[in-house]
Amino acid sequence: MDTAARLARLEGLAHRMDTLFRIPVIGLRVGYDAIVGLVPVVGDLLTLVPSLFIINEARRMGAPSHLVGRMMANTLTEGLIGMVPVLGDLFDAKFKANRRNVAMLRSHLERKGAVPVGQPQFA
């Protein structure tokens, strides 16, 4: 699978995890991450799996260690704060670590010339 296709797959995963659903009236977009994260501790641990998959794929696609470190920091921040009841869930719904991480990967790959410059599949 070429780099652009792998990136598109990761963008789709990040979209499903962070912004798949729109909450009517307030317009906030949330994904499975925020919904599953409502289950205390277990939900937050379960949502780490796709987040770590995105980070591992970024590493396999040649992301430098400093970028992988920033991605890990985003994921850990969201995971740790997300474990705080109610406030953590609100933070989780707004922070969207997966979308941030994939956007950083896209930016890196665009600078390298590995993918064409353009909007992510799910803006």
C-alpha positions, 0 to 999 in steps of 0.5 A: 500500500502506498503512503497516500493510501496509508495516510488516507486510512489513518485519516479515516480512523482518526475521523471515526475516533474523533469526529464521526458524529455531530451533536445537534444544537451545539454542533460539537463533533465527537467520535467513538473515542468520546463515546467509549471514553464515557465508561470509566477507566476501561473505555479510556484504555480501550480507546488507546488501541487505535491511538497507538495503532496510528502512532505505530503506523506513523513510525513505520511510515518514517516519522522522526522520533521527535514527531512520534514523541509529540504524538505520544504526548498528545495521546497520553495527555488525552488519555490521562485527563480523559480518566477524570470523570465528566471534565475529562470526558469534555476535554476528550471531546474537544482535544481530539488527539487522533486528528491532531496526530494524523494532521502532524503526520500529514504535514511531515509527509507533505514536507518530505514530498511523500504525499501531495499537499492537500486537505485531509480526506475528512476535514 
